Amino acid sequence: MIRMILILTVLAVPASAAEWQKLNNEEIQQALASRVLQYSSATQDFFTDGRTLYEERQPSWGRWLVSGDRYCSVWPPSTEWTCYDLEQHERGLMLRFISDSGTITKGVYIDLN
């Protein structure tokens, strides 16, 4: 019984912030350039020339760059860039994008062999 309580207690504790590392300019570039991420219902390709392809039912082309230790993107016809903090899970297989409002979008690399 005590073992079960300990297990449930461990499972109930939220994931430690130490599991995620905020990335800087160089780390963001390395994490995204020439990579493909899978989100819950979409994929996104990040090309080294700054183009990005987001696909959910149909393709959507945008641009991306790194500025001030943040990932930024713009999606035509808009000309407004939106920037996010980017964190990488300590195991290196997952990224999370954090908006200024605190919304988190998680992506998993699918281009790994």
N, CA, C and O atoms as CSV, one atom per row, in Angstrom:
chain,resi,resn,atom,element,x,y,z
A,1,MET,N,N,0.813,-1.190,0.000
A,1,MET,CA,C,0.000,0.000,0.000
A,1,MET,C,C,0.865,1.267,0.000
A,1,MET,O,O,0.591,2.214,-0.736
A,2,ILE,N,N,1.901,1.270,0.827
A,2,ILE,CA,C,2.795,2.432,0.874
A,2,ILE,C,C,3.486,2.624,-0.471
A,2,ILE,O,O,3.651,3.755,-0.929
A,3,ARG,N,N,3.888,1.527,-1.106
A,3,ARG,CA,C,4.533,1.608,-2.423
A,3,ARG,C,C,3.587,2.264,-3.424
A,3,ARG,O,O,4.018,3.115,-4.203
A,4,MET,N,N,2.304,1.888,-3.420
A,4,MET,CA,C,1.330,2.463,-4.342
A,4,MET,C,C,1.165,3.965,-4.087
A,4,MET,O,O,1.066,4.743,-5.036
A,5,ILE,N,N,1.133,4.371,-2.839
A,5,ILE,CA,C,1.018,5.789,-2.501
A,5,ILE,C,C,2.235,6.554,-3.006
A,5,ILE,O,O,2.095,7.656,-3.536
A,6,LEU,N,N,3.412,5.989,-2.849
A,6,LEU,CA,C,4.635,6.647,-3.341
A,6,LEU,C,C,4.603,6.786,-4.852
A,6,LEU,O,O,4.961,7.837,-5.383
A,7,ILE,N,N,4.184,5.749,-5.546
A,7,ILE,CA,C,4.109,5.799,-7.014
A,7,ILE,C,C,3.126,6.873,-7.449
A,7,ILE,O,O,3.430,7.671,-8.335
A,8,LEU,N,N,1.951,6.899,-6.835
A,8,LEU,CA,C,0.953,7.904,-7.195
A,8,LEU,C,C,1.428,9.311,-6.884
A,8,LEU,O,O,1.134,10.246,-7.629
A,9,THR,N,N,2.158,9.471,-5.794
A,9,THR,CA,C,2.703,10.776,-5.442
A,9,THR,C,C,3.715,11.245,-6.484
A,9,THR,O,O,3.691,12.408,-6.887
A,10,VAL,N,N,4.585,10.370,-6.913
A,10,VAL,CA,C,5.580,10.718,-7.941
A,10,VAL,C,C,4.899,11.083,-9.247
A,10,VAL,O,O,5.302,12.042,-9.904
A,11,LEU,N,N,3.871,10.332,-9.635
A,11,LEU,CA,C,3.164,10.618,-10.877
A,11,LEU,C,C,2.400,11.934,-10.816
A,11,LEU,O,O,2.206,12.588,-11.840
A,12,ALA,N,N,1.966,12.323,-9.629
A,12,ALA,CA,C,1.189,13.548,-9.479
A,12,ALA,C,C,2.054,14.803,-9.476
A,12,ALA,O,O,1.539,15.897,-9.703
A,13,VAL,N,N,3.344,14.674,-9.227
A,13,VAL,CA,C,4.240,15.830,-9.194
A,13,VAL,C,C,4.457,16.320,-10.621
A,13,VAL,O,O,4.800,15.524,-11.495
A,14,PRO,N,N,4.264,17.612,-10.874
A,14,PRO,CA,C,4.468,18.127,-12.225
A,14,PRO,C,C,5.921,17.953,-12.680
A,14,PRO,O,O,6.850,17.897,-11.874
A,15,ALA,N,N,6.074,17.871,-13.989
A,15,ALA,CA,C,7.414,17.716,-14.555
A,15,ALA,C,C,8.292,18.894,-14.159
A,15,ALA,O,O,7.853,20.044,-14.175
A,16,SER,N,N,9.491,18.607,-13.818
A,16,SER,CA,C,10.447,19.616,-13.371
A,16,SER,C,C,10.844,20.531,-14.517
A,16,SER,O,O,10.978,20.095,-15.660
A,17,ALA,N,N,11.029,21.787,-14.200
A,17,ALA,CA,C,11.471,22.756,-15.205
A,17,ALA,C,C,12.850,22.406,-15.726
A,17,ALA,O,O,13.219,22.815,-16.827
A,18,ALA,N,N,13.616,21.653,-14.947
A,18,ALA,CA,C,14.960,21.270,-15.376
A,18,ALA,C,C,14.928,20.355,-16.591
A,18,ALA,O,O,15.944,20.192,-17.266
A,19,GLU,N,N,13.780,19.756,-16.881
A,19,GLU,CA,C,13.669,18.885,-18.051
A,19,GLU,C,C,13.710,19.675,-19.352
A,19,GLU,O,O,13.999,19.111,-20.407
A,20,TRP,N,N,13.426,20.965,-19.291
A,20,TRP,CA,C,13.391,21.822,-20.475
A,20,TRP,C,C,14.470,22.886,-20.362
A,20,TRP,O,O,14.675,23.471,-19.299
A,21,GLN,N,N,15.157,23.130,-21.476
A,21,GLN,CA,C,16.208,24.143,-21.519
A,21,GLN,C,C,15.829,25.209,-22.538
A,21,GLN,O,O,15.542,24.895,-23.693
A,22,LYS,N,N,15.827,26.468,-22.114
A,22,LYS,CA,C,15.570,27.569,-23.040
A,22,LYS,C,C,16.764,27.689,-23.972
A,22,LYS,O,O,17.913,27.662,-23.531
A,23,LEU,N,N,16.490,27.821,-25.249
A,23,LEU,CA,C,17.549,27.876,-26.254
A,23,LEU,C,C,17.906,29.320,-26.602
A,23,LEU,O,O,17.058,30.212,-26.576
A,24,ASN,N,N,19.185,29.527,-26.928
A,24,ASN,CA,C,19.647,30.837,-27.379
A,24,ASN,C,C,19.662,30.863,-28.915
A,24,ASN,O,O,19.296,29.881,-29.561
A,25,ASN,N,N,20.088,31.991,-29.489
A,25,ASN,CA,C,20.073,32.154,-30.950
A,25,ASN,C,C,20.707,30.971,-31.683
A,25,ASN,O,O,20.080,30.366,-32.553
A,26,GLU,N,N,21.932,30.653,-31.333
A,26,GLU,CA,C,22.661,29.576,-32.017
A,26,GLU,C,C,21.972,28.222,-31.821
A,26,GLU,O,O,21.871,27.435,-32.762
A,27,GLU,N,N,21.506,27.956,-30.620
A,27,GLU,CA,C,20.847,26.672,-30.335
A,27,GLU,C,C,19.515,26.549,-31.077
A,27,GLU,O,O,19.158,25.462,-31.531
A,28,ILE,N,N,18.780,27.657,-31.202
A,28,ILE,CA,C,17.521,27.635,-31.951
A,28,ILE,C,C,17.809,27.325,-33.417
A,28,ILE,O,O,17.141,26.489,-34.026
A,29,GLN,N,N,18.799,27.997,-33.973
A,29,GLN,CA,C,19.178,27.751,-35.374
A,29,GLN,C,C,19.518,26.280,-35.578
A,29,GLN,O,O,19.050,25.661,-36.534
A,30,GLN,N,N,20.325,25.720,-34.689
A,30,GLN,CA,C,20.712,24.312,-34.794
A,30,GLN,C,C,19.515,23.382,-34.612
A,30,GLN,O,O,19.434,22.342,-35.265
A,31,ALA,N,N,18.592,23.749,-33.733
A,31,ALA,CA,C,17.445,22.897,-33.440
A,31,ALA,C,C,16.437,22.849,-34.579
A,31,ALA,O,O,15.723,21.858,-34.730
A,32,LEU,N,N,16.370,23.923,-35.395
A,32,LEU,CA,C,15.324,23.998,-36.412
A,32,LEU,C,C,15.802,23.847,-37.853
A,32,LEU,O,O,15.099,23.248,-38.667
A,33,ALA,N,N,16.969,24.370,-38.188
A,33,ALA,CA,C,17.411,24.373,-39.587
A,33,ALA,C,C,17.487,22.965,-40.158
A,33,ALA,O,O,18.126,22.086,-39.579
A,34,SER,N,N,16.841,22.760,-41.279
A,34,SER,CA,C,16.804,21.465,-41.983
A,34,SER,C,C,16.160,20.372,-41.149
A,34,SER,O,O,16.562,19.212,-41.233
A,35,ARG,N,N,15.167,20.724,-40.347
A,35,ARG,CA,C,14.486,19.762,-39.483
A,35,ARG,C,C,12.996,19.745,-39.783
A,35,ARG,O,O,12.459,20.670,-40.393
A,36,VAL,N,N,12.335,18.672,-39.341
A,36,VAL,CA,C,10.888,18.518,-39.496
A,36,VAL,C,C,10.300,18.161,-38.140
A,36,VAL,O,O,10.775,17.249,-37.463
A,37,LEU,N,N,9.256,18.894,-37.750
A,37,LEU,CA,C,8.575,18.621,-36.489
A,37,LEU,C,C,7.157,18.128,-36.742
A,37,LEU,O,O,6.498,18.547,-37.693
A,38,GLN,N,N,6.703,17.238,-35.879
A,38,GLN,CA,C,5.320,16.768,-35.882
A,38,GLN,C,C,4.627,17.392,-34.679
A,38,GLN,O,O,5.094,17.265,-33.547
A,39,TYR,N,N,3.508,18.069,-34.931
A,39,TYR,CA,C,2.662,18.590,-33.864
A,39,TYR,C,C,1.475,17.647,-33.737
A,39,TYR,O,O,1.457,16.597,-34.380
A,40,SER,N,N,0.495,17.992,-32.933
A,40,SER,CA,C,-0.626,17.079,-32.713
A,40,SER,C,C,-1.345,16.724,-34.015
A,40,SER,O,O,-1.737,15.571,-34.195
A,41,SER,N,N,-1.526,17.675,-34.918
A,41,SER,CA,C,-2.244,17.362,-36.170
A,41,SER,C,C,-1.609,18.010,-37.395
A,41,SER,O,O,-2.281,18.217,-38.405
A,42,ALA,N,N,-0.325,18.330,-37.312
A,42,ALA,CA,C,0.352,18.997,-38.428
A,42,ALA,C,C,1.843,18.683,-38.398
A,42,ALA,O,O,2.368,18.180,-37.405
A,43,THR,N,N,2.516,18.993,-39.514
A,43,THR,CA,C,3.969,18.905,-39.572
A,43,THR,C,C,4.506,20.259,-40.026
A,43,THR,O,O,3.794,21.055,-40.640
A,44,GLN,N,N,5.784,20.505,-39.711
A,44,GLN,CA,C,6.424,21.739,-40.146
A,44,GLN,C,C,7.867,21.468,-40.510
A,44,GLN,O,O,8.631,20.906,-39.725
A,45,ASP,N,N,8.234,21.882,-41.733
A,45,ASP,CA,C,9.609,21.800,-42.228
A,45,ASP,C,C,10.249,23.174,-42.082
A,45,ASP,O,O,9.639,24.194,-42.404
A,46,PHE,N,N,11.483,23.186,-41.594
A,46,PHE,CA,C,12.240,24.430,-41.436
A,46,PHE,C,C,13.440,24.364,-42.376
A,46,PHE,O,O,14.351,23.563,-42.169
A,47,PHE,N,N,13.442,25.200,-43.400
A,47,PHE,CA,C,14.518,25.198,-44.377
A,47,PHE,C,C,15.600,26.198,-43.976
A,47,PHE,O,O,15.314,27.215,-43.343
A,48,THR,N,N,16.839,25.901,-44.348
A,48,THR,CA,C,17.967,26.754,-43.950
A,48,THR,C,C,17.905,28.144,-44.565
A,48,THR,O,O,18.521,29.072,-44.040
A,49,ASP,N,N,17.169,28.312,-45.675
A,49,ASP,CA,C,17.072,29.623,-46.317
A,49,ASP,C,C,15.991,30.513,-45.692
A,49,ASP,O,O,15.724,31.604,-46.195
A,50,GLY,N,N,15.366,30.052,-44.593
A,50,GLY,CA,C,14.376,30.864,-43.909
A,50,GLY,C,C,12.935,30.570,-44.282
A,50,GLY,O,O,12.017,31.152,-43.704
A,51,ARG,N,N,12.721,29.679,-45.236
A,51,ARG,CA,C,11.351,29.288,-45.563
A,51,ARG,C,C,10.892,28.224,-44.567
A,51,ARG,O,O,11.704,27.489,-44.006
A,52,THR,N,N,9.578,28.156,-44.358
A,52,THR,CA,C,9.015,27.088,-43.533
A,52,THR,C,C,7.704,26.636,-44.156
A,52,THR,O,O,6.935,27.445,-44.674
A,53,LEU,N,N,7.463,25.344,-44.097
A,53,LEU,CA,C,6.252,24.755,-44.664
A,53,LEU,C,C,5.480,24.077,-43.544
A,53,LEU,O,O,5.954,23.124,-42.927
A,54,TYR,N,N,4.268,24.596,-43.295
A,54,TYR,CA,C,3.385,24.049,-42.267
A,54,TYR,C,C,2.262,23.324,-43.002
A,54,TYR,O,O,1.588,23.906,-43.852
A,55,GLU,N,N,2.065,22.050,-42.667
A,55,GLU,CA,C,1.045,21.270,-43.367
A,55,GLU,C,C,0.040,20.661,-42.398
A,55,GLU,O,O,0.369,19.805,-41.576
A,56,GLU,N,N,-1.203,21.136,-42.526
A,56,GLU,CA,C,-2.343,20.584,-41.823
A,56,GLU,C,C,-3.499,20.655,-42.816
A,56,GLU,O,O,-4.093,21.716,-43.011
A,57,ARG,N,N,-3.809,19.547,-43.428
A,57,ARG,CA,C,-4.783,19.441,-44.518
A,57,ARG,C,C,-4.261,20.030,-45.821
A,57,ARG,O,O,-4.372,19.391,-46.867
A,58,GLN,N,N,-3.699,21.221,-45.783
A,58,GLN,CA,C,-3.106,21.810,-46.982
A,58,GLN,C,C,-1.837,22.576,-46.601
A,58,GLN,O,O,-1.699,23.015,-45.460
A,59,PRO,N,N,-0.921,22.737,-47.539
A,59,PRO,CA,C,0.355,23.398,-47.231
A,59,PRO,C,C,0.205,24.908,-47.040
A,59,PRO,O,O,-0.609,25.557,-47.697
A,60,SER,N,N,1.005,25.445,-46.130
A,60,SER,CA,C,1.062,26.883,-45.887
A,60,SER,C,C,2.539,27.269,-45.766
A,60,SER,O,O,3.248,26.782,-44.886
A,61,TRP,N,N,2.989,28.148,-46.661
A,61,TRP,CA,C,4.385,28.585,-46.664
A,61,TRP,C,C,4.541,29.877,-45.884
A,61,TRP,O,O,3.736,30.798,-46.020
A,62,GLY,N,N,5.575,29.939,-45.071
A,62,GLY,CA,C,5.900,31.138,-44.316
A,62,GLY,C,C,7.405,31.337,-44.285
A,62,GLY,O,O,8.150,30.681,-45.013
A,63,ARG,N,N,7.839,32.250,-43.434
A,63,ARG,CA,C,9.267,32.535,-43.246
A,63,ARG,C,C,9.574,32.410,-41.765
A,63,ARG,O,O,8.706,32.624,-40.918
A,64,TRP,N,N,10.826,32.057,-41.459
A,64,TRP,CA,C,11.251,31.992,-40.058
A,64,TRP,C,C,12.638,32.572,-39.913
A,64,TRP,O,O,13.425,32.586,-40.860
A,65,LEU,N,N,12.932,33.056,-38.707
A,65,LEU,CA,C,14.262,33.562,-38.383
A,65,LEU,C,C,14.436,33.489,-36.868
A,65,LEU,O,O,13.498,33.204,-36.123
A,66,VAL,N,N,15.645,33.751,-36.449
A,66,VAL,CA,C,15.975,33.752,-35.028
A,66,VAL,C,C,16.431,35.159,-34.666
A,66,VAL,O,O,17.286,35.737,-35.336
A,67,SER,N,N,15.846,35.710,-33.589
A,67,SER,CA,C,16.185,37.065,-33.185
A,67,SER,C,C,15.996,37.197,-31.675
A,67,SER,O,O,14.949,36.833,-31.139
A,68,GLY,N,N,17.015,37.719,-30.995
A,68,GLY,CA,C,16.913,37.954,-29.561
A,68,GLY,C,C,16.629,36.701,-28.757
A,68,GLY,O,O,15.842,36.728,-27.811
A,69,ASP,N,N,17.270,35.602,-29.133
A,69,ASP,CA,C,17.077,34.304,-28.477
A,69,ASP,C,C,15.631,33.826,-28.561
A,69,ASP,O,O,15.120,33.189,-27.640
A,70,ARG,N,N,14.973,34.146,-29.695
A,70,ARG,CA,C,13.594,33.722,-29.915
A,70,ARG,C,C,13.418,33.252,-31.348
A,70,ARG,O,O,14.086,33.739,-32.260
A,71,TYR,N,N,12.511,32.299,-31.540
A,71,TYR,CA,C,12.086,31.853,-32.864
A,71,TYR,C,C,10.977,32.795,-33.318
A,71,TYR,O,O,10.039,33.058,-32.566
A,72,CYS,N,N,11.079,33.302,-34.543
A,72,CYS,CA,C,10.070,34.207,-35.079
A,72,CYS,C,C,9.588,33.694,-36.433
A,72,CYS,O,O,10.361,33.122,-37.202
A,73,SER,N,N,8.297,33.907,-36.716
A,73,SER,CA,C,7.748,33.482,-37.999
A,73,SER,C,C,6.724,34.495,-38.493
A,73,SER,O,O,6.138,35.257,-37.723
A,74,VAL,N,N,6.532,34.473,-39.806
A,74,VAL,CA,C,5.519,35.307,-40.453
A,74,VAL,C,C,4.831,34.448,-41.506
A,74,VAL,O,O,5.473,33.667,-42.208
A,75,TRP,N,N,3.508,34.605,-41.603
A,75,TRP,CA,C,2.710,33.794,-42.522
A,75,TRP,C,C,1.895,34.720,-43.413
A,75,TRP,O,O,0.937,35.339,-42.951
A,76,PRO,N,N,2.275,34.823,-44.711
A,76,PRO,CA,C,1.527,35.678,-45.631
A,76,PRO,C,C,0.044,35.281,-45.646
A,76,PRO,O,O,-0.289,34.106,-45.491
A,77,PRO,N,N,-0.821,36.243,-45.827
A,77,PRO,CA,C,-0.547,37.607,-46.289
A,77,PRO,C,C,-0.102,38.561,-45.187
A,77,PRO,O,O,0.195,39.722,-45.473
A,78,SER,N,N,-0.047,38.107,-43.938
A,78,SER,CA,C,0.395,38.982,-42.855
A,78,SER,C,C,1.854,39.385,-43.063
A,78,SER,O,O,2.641,38.639,-43.645
A,79,THR,N,N,2.196,40.565,-42.582
A,79,THR,CA,C,3.586,41.021,-42.607
A,79,THR,C,C,4.120,41.162,-41.183
A,79,THR,O,O,5.246,41.613,-40.978
A,80,GLU,N,N,3.312,40.776,-40.212
A,80,GLU,CA,C,3.687,40.873,-38.800
A,80,GLU,C,C,4.402,39.608,-38.344
A,80,GLU,O,O,3.872,38.505,-38.476
A,81,TRP,N,N,5.607,39.773,-37.806
A,81,TRP,CA,C,6.365,38.661,-37.258
A,81,TRP,C,C,5.876,38.371,-35.842
A,81,TRP,O,O,5.621,39.292,-35.065
A,82,THR,N,N,5.748,37.091,-35.513
A,82,THR,CA,C,5.385,36.665,-34.165
A,82,THR,C,C,6.542,35.840,-33.626
A,82,THR,O,O,7.054,34.956,-34.313
A,83,CYS,N,N,6.956,36.130,-32.394
A,83,CYS,CA,C,8.130,35.459,-31.829
A,83,CYS,C,C,7.750,34.625,-30.604
A,83,CYS,O,O,6.801,34.933,-29.883
A,84,TYR,N,N,8.523,33.561,-30.396
A,84,TYR,CA,C,8.278,32.603,-29.323
A,84,TYR,C,C,9.599,32.245,-28.651
A,84,TYR,O,O,10.645,32.197,-29.298
A,85,ASP,N,N,9.537,31.997,-27.355
A,85,ASP,CA,C,10.666,31.355,-26.695
A,85,ASP,C,C,10.665,29.913,-27.163
A,85,ASP,O,O,9.604,29.345,-27.423
A,86,LEU,N,N,11.833,29.319,-27.272
A,86,LEU,CA,C,11.934,27.932,-27.698
A,86,LEU,C,C,12.725,27.163,-26.658
A,86,LEU,O,O,13.821,27.565,-26.267
A,87,GLU,N,N,12.155,26.052,-26.215
A,87,GLU,CA,C,12.806,25.188,-25.237
A,87,GLU,C,C,12.920,23.788,-25.814
A,87,GLU,O,O,12.071,23.332,-26.580
A,88,GLN,N,N,14.003,23.117,-25.418
A,88,GLN,CA,C,14.227,21.746,-25.870
A,88,GLN,C,C,14.214,20.826,-24.656
A,88,GLN,O,O,14.779,21.139,-23.608
A,89,HIS,N,N,13.553,19.682,-24.827
A,89,HIS,CA,C,13.517,18.699,-23.753
A,89,HIS,C,C,14.912,18.128,-23.574
A,89,HIS,O,O,15.668,18.005,-24.538
A,90,GLU,N,N,15.250,17.781,-22.345
A,90,GLU,CA,C,16.604,17.310,-22.046
A,90,GLU,C,C,16.990,16.079,-22.859
A,90,GLU,O,O,18.180,15.840,-23.063
A,91,ARG,N,N,16.042,15.302,-23.323
A,91,ARG,CA,C,16.361,14.133,-24.150
A,91,ARG,C,C,16.589,14.515,-25.607
A,91,ARG,O,O,17.037,13.694,-26.407
A,92,GLY,N,N,16.279,15.766,-25.950
A,92,GLY,CA,C,16.603,16.291,-27.265
A,92,GLY,C,C,15.649,15.946,-28.388
A,92,GLY,O,O,15.909,16.319,-29.532
A,93,LEU,N,N,14.556,15.252,-28.117
A,93,LEU,CA,C,13.654,14.827,-29.177
A,93,LEU,C,C,12.419,15.701,-29.313
A,93,LEU,O,O,11.659,15.547,-30.268
A,94,MET,N,N,12.206,16.615,-28.377
A,94,MET,CA,C,11.004,17.419,-28.369
A,94,MET,C,C,11.346,18.881,-28.130
A,94,MET,O,O,12.235,19.214,-27.346
A,95,LEU,N,N,10.607,19.751,-28.834
A,95,LEU,CA,C,10.731,21.192,-28.649
A,95,LEU,C,C,9.388,21.732,-28.206
A,95,LEU,O,O,8.344,21.151,-28.501
A,96,ARG,N,N,9.423,22.860,-27.488
A,96,ARG,CA,C,8.165,23.538,-27.211
A,96,ARG,C,C,8.336,25.025,-27.470
A,96,ARG,O,O,9.328,25.641,-27.081
A,97,PHE,N,N,7.334,25.579,-28.139
A,97,PHE,CA,C,7.274,26.980,-28.497
A,97,PHE,C,C,6.354,27.652,-27.482
A,97,PHE,O,O,5.230,27.199,-27.270
A,98,ILE,N,N,6.824,28.729,-26.855
A,98,ILE,CA,C,6.050,29.398,-25.820
A,98,ILE,C,C,5.761,30.826,-26.278
A,98,ILE,O,O,6.669,31.632,-26.478
A,99,SER,N,N,4.474,31.111,-26.438
A,99,SER,CA,C,4.064,32.442,-26.908
A,99,SER,C,C,4.143,33.447,-25.773
A,99,SER,O,O,4.310,33.074,-24.612
A,100,ASP,N,N,4.023,34.723,-26.113
A,100,ASP,CA,C,4.044,35.779,-25.105
A,100,ASP,C,C,2.894,35.626,-24.109
A,100,ASP,O,O,3.003,36.066,-22.965
A,101,SER,N,N,1.792,35.004,-24.537
A,101,SER,CA,C,0.644,34.807,-23.640
A,101,SER,C,C,0.790,33.549,-22.786
A,101,SER,O,O,-0.038,33.288,-21.912
A,102,GLY,N,N,1.864,32.757,-23.045
A,102,GLY,CA,C,2.099,31.551,-22.260
A,102,GLY,C,C,1.588,30.279,-22.899
A,102,GLY,O,O,1.746,29.201,-22.326
A,103,THR,N,N,0.977,30.370,-24.076
A,103,THR,CA,C,0.510,29.181,-24.784
A,103,THR,C,C,1.710,28.352,-25.227
A,103,THR,O,O,2.690,28.890,-25.742
A,104,ILE,N,N,1.627,27.042,-25.025
A,104,ILE,CA,C,2.730,26.140,-25.366
A,104,ILE,C,C,2.299,25.207,-26.485
A,104,ILE,O,O,1.239,24.585,-26.419
A,105,THR,N,N,3.138,25.117,-27.517
A,105,THR,CA,C,2.942,24.159,-28.601
A,105,THR,C,C,4.151,23.247,-28.622
A,105,THR,O,O,5.288,23.708,-28.718
A,106,LYS,N,N,3.898,21.947,-28.532
A,106,LYS,CA,C,4.994,20.973,-28.516
A,106,LYS,C,C,5.125,20.306,-29.879
A,106,LYS,O,O,4.136,19.977,-30.533
A,107,GLY,N,N,6.383,20.115,-30.286
A,107,GLY,CA,C,6.693,19.408,-31.514
A,107,GLY,C,C,7.735,18.348,-31.268
A,107,GLY,O,O,8.618,18.515,-30.427
A,108,VAL,N,N,7.631,17.243,-32.012
A,108,VAL,CA,C,8.569,16.131,-31.900
A,108,VAL,C,C,9.262,15.977,-33.244
A,108,VAL,O,O,8.614,16.033,-34.290
A,109,TYR,N,N,10.574,15.785,-33.223
A,109,TYR,CA,C,11.316,15.561,-34.457
A,109,TYR,C,C,10.822,14.287,-35.130
A,109,TYR,O,O,10.687,13.247,-34.486
A,110,ILE,N,N,10.550,14.376,-36.444
A,110,ILE,CA,C,10.195,13.168,-37.190
A,110,ILE,C,C,11.190,12.884,-38.304
A,110,ILE,O,O,10.995,11.963,-39.096
A,111,ASP,N,N,12.246,13.666,-38.365
A,111,ASP,CA,C,13.255,13.464,-39.410
A,111,ASP,C,C,14.437,12.668,-38.919
A,111,ASP,O,O,15.448,12.576,-39.615
A,112,LEU,N,N,14.338,12.088,-37.736
A,112,LEU,CA,C,15.441,11.294,-37.192
A,112,LEU,C,C,15.383,9.875,-37.741
A,112,LEU,O,O,14.309,9.279,-37.826
A,113,ASN,N,N,16.523,9.343,-38.105
A,113,ASN,CA,C,16.580,7.973,-38.627
A,113,ASN,C,C,16.951,7.003,-37.524
A,113,ASN,O,O,17.049,5.800,-37.767
